[in-house]
Amino acid sequence: MKPATVNRHLAVLRSALRAAATDGYEHHIFSGSIKFLAEENERDRVCSEEEYHHLISSAHPELQLAIMIHANTLRLFKRLSRSFF
């Protein structure tokens, strides 16, 4: 099982323990002692300009603006992070 899957299961367990404590079934809250695993889910690529234009042209018209805003936000963040870090 991948760390991300384990973390999702741990999140459910943590929520259940907190709910039990809230309802008075537990005297101690153990959910704070649950530690999540480190996840290696960093993306290693982004769309090329050609892929981006193909995505925009094939997307539903209601989604095109959202895709453009997302892509431009990522580009701006990359520029800003280069100048600050």
HELIX and SHEET records of a PDB file:
HELIX    1   1 PRO A    3  THR A   22  1                                  20    
HELIX    2   2 SER A   31  SER A   33  5                                   3    
HELIX    3   3 GLU A   49  SER A   58  1                                  10    
HELIX    4   4 PRO A   61  PHE A   84  1                                  24    
END                                                                             
